[in-house]
Amino acid sequence: MADDAKNWFERTKDYINELKLEMRRVTWPNRKQVRGTTAVVIFSVFLFAGYFFVVDSILNRGVTGIMHFFTK
């Protein structure tokens, strides 16, 4: 049992050391890159929202028309 605890401690310590090493290798984007990609994401979200609004409206009118046709 004590061996398992020691083994767990060593594995955890190795994991944290490897994590620190890997974080040093990360290249972080600068502020200009973050702003640019954020603008693209926000634009894309509004573009897709508009697209899905139009498609949903068309399908809603079609299904409503079919329902009215068969319920009369």
C-alpha positions as CSV (number, residue, x, y, z in Angstrom):
1,M,0.0,0.0,0.0
2,A,2.8,2.4,0.9
3,D,4.5,1.5,-2.4
4,D,1.3,2.5,-4.3
5,A,1.3,5.9,-2.6
6,K,4.9,6.5,-3.4
7,N,4.4,5.4,-7.0
8,W,1.4,7.8,-7.3
9,F,3.4,10.6,-5.8
10,E,6.2,10.1,-8.3
11,R,3.9,9.8,-11.2
12,T,2.1,13.0,-10.2
13,K,5.4,14.8,-9.7
14,D,6.6,13.7,-13.2
15,Y,3.3,14.8,-14.7
16,I,3.6,18.2,-13.2
17,N,7.2,18.6,-14.4
18,E,6.3,17.5,-17.9
19,L,3.3,19.9,-17.9
20,K,5.6,22.8,-17.0
21,L,8.0,21.8,-19.7
22,E,5.2,21.6,-22.3
23,M,3.8,25.0,-21.3
24,R,7.1,26.6,-21.9
25,R,7.0,25.3,-25.5
26,V,3.5,26.8,-26.2
27,T,3.5,29.8,-28.6
28,W,0.8,32.2,-27.4
29,P,-1.0,34.5,-29.9
30,N,-0.5,38.2,-29.6
31,R,-3.3,40.7,-29.0
32,K,-3.7,41.5,-32.7
33,Q,-4.2,37.8,-33.6
34,V,-6.7,37.3,-30.8
35,R,-8.7,40.3,-31.9
36,G,-8.7,39.1,-35.5
37,T,-9.8,35.6,-34.7
38,T,-12.4,36.8,-32.3
39,A,-13.8,39.1,-34.9
40,V,-14.0,36.2,-37.4
41,V,-15.8,34.0,-34.8
42,I,-18.3,36.7,-33.9
43,F,-19.0,37.5,-37.6
44,S,-19.4,33.7,-38.3
45,V,-21.8,33.3,-35.4
46,F,-24.0,36.1,-36.7
47,L,-23.8,34.8,-40.3
48,F,-24.9,31.3,-39.3
49,A,-27.6,32.7,-37.0
50,G,-29.0,34.6,-39.9
51,Y,-28.8,31.6,-42.1
52,F,-30.6,29.3,-39.6
53,F,-33.2,32.0,-39.0
54,V,-34.1,32.1,-42.7
55,V,-34.1,28.3,-43.1
56,D,-36.2,27.9,-39.9
57,S,-38.7,30.5,-41.1
58,I,-39.0,28.8,-44.5
59,L,-39.5,25.3,-42.9
60,N,-41.9,26.7,-40.3
61,R,-44.1,28.3,-43.1
62,G,-44.0,25.1,-45.1
63,V,-44.9,22.8,-42.2
64,T,-47.6,25.2,-41.1
65,G,-49.0,25.4,-44.6
66,I,-49.1,21.6,-44.9
67,M,-50.7,21.3,-41.5
68,H,-53.5,23.8,-42.5
69,F,-54.0,22.0,-45.8
70,F,-54.6,18.6,-44.1
71,T,-56.6,19.9,-41.2
72,K,-59.3,21.7,-43.2
